[in-house]
Amino acid sequence: MSPLLQVRNLCVHYGGIKAVEGLNLDVMEGERVTLIGANGAGKSSTLKAIAGLVAPADGVLAYAGQALRAIPAWQRVGKGLALVPEGRGVFNRLTIEENLLMGAYHRKDSEKFPQELDHVYSLFTRLHERRYQQAGTLSGGEQQMLAIGRALMSRPRLLMLDEPSMGLAPVMVEKIFSVIRKIAEEGVTLLLVEQNARLALEVCDRAYVMESGQVVLVDTASACMENPMVRSAYLGDGGG
């Protein structure tokens, strides 16, 4: 079976800085995959290249059997490829509900929007309570909920999440990841970048470990949890 997402020899450069160099990545339909690495390892740049937000210097990107590089970012969303960006990127002056509907801007089946709004509100009840409130007045955790909900309104087949727990209180992180698990159980394929490596490995099936723009290890999440290098560098227990 062919991967839903296939990346070969991906290179992302910012001037003379090589953020990603020769990366290979596969994500199968229904799989949960995480990218692990220190700050500056190239994880976010990889997601941005897949989403179409940065132009690769080299490499092949294929999604559902179709080459991606010539397809603009907004059309990739229409094909079921959605990114929840680091920093959330909500529309501050729009209400929660208006933000959610922006996630469905490319869709023609507006008769389904009320049902899907209800689904998002069932995942994030706090958003429903405040659905007419401006997004810019929300807490960081509430904005993260909103960013995920907005992506879900695009009806993603592959959902990419960039640092969903960043800057959030532990109780909010627990809530966000509870919803991420539910989304995966509904059949959405996940590609996750997450600073909390232990949490990412608990949620995902497989992991790619990145250092200096390159993949240095690919293994199952459970094997990575037991790998001395991963445990020492990213799980904070010195490998013991």
C-alpha positions as CSV (number, residue, x, y, z in Angstrom):
1,M,0.0,0.0,0.0
2,S,1.4,3.4,-1.0
3,P,1.8,6.1,1.8
4,L,-0.8,8.8,2.0
5,L,2.2,11.3,2.4
6,Q,5.5,10.6,0.8
7,V,8.5,13.0,1.1
8,R,11.8,12.3,-0.6
9,N,15.1,14.3,-0.3
10,L,13.3,17.3,1.1
11,C,15.6,20.4,1.4
12,V,14.5,23.7,2.9
13,H,16.9,26.6,2.9
14,Y,16.6,30.1,4.3
15,G,19.3,32.0,2.5
16,G,22.5,30.2,3.5
17,I,20.9,28.4,6.3
18,K,20.0,24.7,5.6
19,A,17.0,24.1,7.8
20,V,16.1,20.7,6.3
21,E,18.6,18.6,4.2
22,G,17.7,15.4,2.4
23,L,14.7,14.4,4.6
24,N,12.7,11.2,3.7
25,L,9.3,10.7,5.4
26,D,6.3,8.4,4.9
27,V,2.9,8.6,6.6
28,M,0.4,5.8,5.9
29,E,-3.4,6.4,5.9
30,G,-4.7,6.3,9.4
31,E,-1.3,6.5,11.0
32,R,-0.1,8.8,13.8
33,V,3.5,10.0,13.2
34,T,5.6,12.4,15.2
35,L,8.7,14.4,14.4
36,I,11.0,14.8,17.4
37,G,14.0,17.0,17.8
38,A,15.5,20.0,19.5
39,N,14.6,23.6,18.6
40,G,16.1,24.3,15.2
41,A,16.1,20.7,14.1
42,G,13.9,21.5,11.1
43,K,10.6,20.0,12.3
44,S,8.4,23.1,11.7
45,S,10.1,23.8,8.3
46,T,9.2,20.3,7.2
47,L,5.6,20.8,8.0
48,K,5.5,24.2,6.3
49,A,7.0,22.7,3.2
50,I,4.4,20.0,3.1
51,A,1.6,22.6,3.7
52,G,3.0,24.8,0.9
53,L,4.0,27.7,3.2
54,V,7.7,27.6,2.3
55,A,9.1,26.5,-1.1
56,P,11.5,23.6,-0.9
57,A,15.0,24.0,-2.4
58,D,14.8,20.4,-3.6
59,G,12.8,17.2,-3.1
60,V,9.6,15.4,-4.0
61,L,6.4,15.8,-2.0
62,A,3.5,13.5,-2.9
63,Y,0.1,13.3,-1.2
64,A,-2.5,10.7,-2.1
65,G,-0.4,9.8,-5.1
66,Q,-0.3,13.4,-6.4
67,A,2.8,15.6,-6.7
68,L,2.4,18.6,-4.4
69,R,5.1,21.1,-5.2
70,A,3.2,22.9,-8.0
71,I,0.0,23.1,-5.9
72,P,-0.5,26.3,-3.9
73,A,-1.2,26.0,-0.1
74,W,-4.9,26.9,-0.3
75,Q,-5.5,24.1,-2.8
76,R,-3.7,21.6,-0.6
77,V,-6.2,22.4,2.1
78,G,-9.0,21.6,-0.4
79,K,-7.4,18.2,-1.0
80,G,-7.6,17.4,2.7
81,L,-4.2,18.5,3.9
82,A,-4.5,20.9,6.9
83,L,-1.9,22.5,9.2
84,V,-2.5,23.8,12.7
85,P,0.5,26.2,12.8
86,E,2.8,27.0,15.7
87,G,1.4,30.1,17.4
88,R,-2.2,29.2,16.4
89,G,-2.7,32.0,13.9
90,V,-6.3,32.8,14.7
91,F,-8.1,35.8,13.2
92,N,-8.2,38.0,16.3
93,R,-11.1,40.3,15.3
94,L,-13.4,37.5,14.1
95,T,-15.6,35.6,16.5
96,I,-14.9,32.0,17.4
97,E,-17.6,30.8,15.0
98,E,-16.4,33.1,12.2
99,N,-12.9,31.6,12.7
100,L,-14.3,28.1,12.5
101,L,-16.2,28.9,9.3
102,M,-13.0,30.3,7.8
103,G,-11.6,26.7,8.0
104,A,-14.3,25.7,5.5
105,Y,-13.9,28.5,3.1
106,H,-13.0,26.2,0.2
107,R,-16.0,23.9,0.6
108,K,-19.2,24.0,-1.4
109,D,-21.3,21.8,0.9
110,S,-22.4,24.6,3.3
111,E,-25.5,22.6,4.3
112,K,-23.1,20.3,6.3
113,F,-21.5,23.2,8.3
114,P,-24.0,23.3,11.2
115,Q,-23.5,19.6,11.9
116,E,-19.7,19.9,11.7
117,L,-19.8,23.0,13.9
118,D,-21.7,21.0,16.4
119,H,-19.0,18.3,16.2
120,V,-16.2,20.8,16.9
121,Y,-18.2,22.3,19.8
122,S,-18.7,18.8,21.2
123,L,-14.9,18.4,21.3
124,F,-14.3,21.8,22.7
125,T,-17.3,22.8,24.8
126,R,-15.6,26.0,25.9
127,L,-15.6,27.3,22.3
128,H,-19.4,26.7,22.2
129,E,-19.9,28.7,25.3
130,R,-18.0,31.7,23.8
131,R,-18.8,31.2,20.1
132,Y,-19.7,34.9,19.6
133,Q,-16.6,36.2,21.4
134,Q,-13.7,37.7,19.5
135,A,-10.9,35.2,19.1
136,G,-8.3,37.8,20.2
137,T,-9.7,37.9,23.7
138,L,-9.3,34.1,24.3
139,S,-6.6,32.5,26.4
140,G,-3.7,30.7,24.7
141,G,-5.3,27.3,25.4
142,E,-8.6,28.5,24.0
143,Q,-6.9,29.8,20.9
144,Q,-5.2,26.4,20.4
145,M,-8.6,24.7,20.6
146,L,-9.9,27.2,18.0
147,A,-7.0,26.6,15.7
148,I,-7.6,22.8,15.8
149,G,-11.3,23.3,15.4
150,R,-10.8,25.5,12.4
151,A,-8.6,22.9,10.8
152,L,-11.2,20.2,11.4
153,M,-13.8,22.3,9.6
154,S,-11.7,21.8,6.4
155,R,-12.4,18.1,6.7
156,P,-8.8,17.0,6.7
157,R,-7.6,13.6,5.6
158,L,-4.1,14.5,7.0
159,L,-3.9,16.8,9.9
160,M,-0.5,18.3,10.8
161,L,-0.1,19.9,14.2
162,D,2.9,22.1,15.0
163,E,3.7,22.4,18.8
164,P,0.1,22.2,20.1
165,S,1.2,22.2,23.7
166,M,3.5,25.2,23.5
167,G,3.0,27.7,26.3
168,L,-0.1,25.9,27.8
169,A,-0.8,25.0,31.3
170,P,-0.7,21.2,32.1
171,V,-4.5,20.9,32.4
172,M,-4.9,22.5,29.0
173,V,-2.3,20.3,27.4
174,E,-4.2,17.3,28.8
175,K,-7.4,18.5,27.2
176,I,-5.8,19.3,23.9
177,F,-4.2,15.9,23.6
178,S,-7.4,14.1,24.7
179,V,-9.0,15.7,21.7
180,I,-6.1,14.8,19.4
181,R,-6.6,11.2,20.3
182,K,-10.3,11.4,19.6
183,I,-9.5,12.9,16.2
184,A,-7.2,10.1,15.4
185,E,-9.8,7.5,16.5
186,E,-12.2,9.1,14.0
187,G,-9.8,8.1,11.2
188,V,-7.8,11.3,10.6
189,T,-4.2,10.7,9.8
190,L,-1.8,12.8,12.0
191,L,1.6,14.3,11.6
192,L,2.7,15.9,14.9
193,V,5.5,18.1,15.9
194,E,5.6,18.4,19.7
195,Q,8.1,19.8,22.2
196,N,6.9,17.3,24.8
197,A,8.5,14.2,23.3
198,R,7.1,11.8,25.8
199,L,3.6,13.0,25.2
200,A,4.1,12.8,21.4
201,L,5.4,9.2,21.6
202,E,2.5,8.2,23.8
203,V,0.0,9.4,21.2
204,C,1.7,8.3,18.0
205,D,2.5,5.0,16.3
206,R,5.9,6.0,14.8
207,A,8.6,8.6,15.2
208,Y,11.2,10.4,13.2
209,V,14.0,11.9,15.2
210,M,15.6,14.9,13.6
211,E,18.9,16.6,14.3
212,S,20.3,19.6,12.3
213,G,17.8,19.2,9.5
214,Q,18.3,15.5,9.0
215,V,16.5,12.3,10.2
216,V,18.8,10.3,12.5
217,L,16.3,7.6,13.6
218,V,13.1,6.1,12.5
219,D,11.3,3.6,14.7
220,T,8.0,2.8,16.4
221,A,7.0,5.1,19.1
222,S,7.2,2.3,21.7
223,A,10.8,1.5,20.6
224,C,11.8,5.1,20.8
225,M,10.5,5.3,24.4
226,E,13.0,2.6,25.2
227,N,15.9,3.9,23.0
228,P,18.8,5.2,25.2
229,M,19.6,8.0,22.9
230,V,16.0,9.2,22.7
231,R,15.5,8.8,26.4
232,S,18.7,10.7,27.2
233,A,18.2,13.6,24.7
234,Y,14.4,14.0,24.7
235,L,12.8,12.2,27.6
236,G,15.0,13.7,30.3
237,D,15.8,10.6,32.3
238,G,19.4,10.0,31.2
239,G,18.6,6.7,29.6
240,G,18.1,5.0,33.0
